[in-house]
Amino acid sequence: MSENTKEIPVWVGGESGQRKRYLRSLEKDLAAELGPDWRNVIELAEDS
């Protein structure tokens, strides 16, 4: 399975437990790679 690590995880509500675990792990990986303000880093990269 290919993953796009430049995409911000989106919580839509009503996710299954498996999806919640996946999104949390993805957010944790992004925070480890890009720092605690990873959402801003990705948004700035998209704007450029």
N, C-alpha and C positions, 0 to 999 in steps of 0.2 A: 504494500500500500504506500503510495507516495503522499508526502505531507508538504504543505506549503507553510513554512515557518514564518513567513512574512505576513500571514493573515491573522487578524485579531480574532481570537475565539469569541463566538457570539452565544450568549445565553438567551434562549427564547422562552424559557419557562416550560415546565412539564417534562423536562428531560428525564430519561431513564437513569438509574443509578450508574449504569455502565458509561453513559455519555457524560455524566457529571464527573466521574473519575477521570475520563479521558480529557475533558476540558481543564480540570484542575492540574493534571500532569502536564498538559501543554502549556498552561500559564506558568507553572513552576519552571519548566525548561526555558521558556522565553525570558523569565526573570533571571535565571542563572546565566543566560547568554548575553542579554542586553541590559541587565541591571533592573533595579526596582521601578524605574519609570519607562518600562518597555513599551507600554501603550503609546506614550508620546513619541518614542523613537520610531515606531512603526508608522504612526500618523505623519511624522515629518518626512519619512522616507517616501511615503505615498504622494505627498505634496510636491516633492522635488521632481 
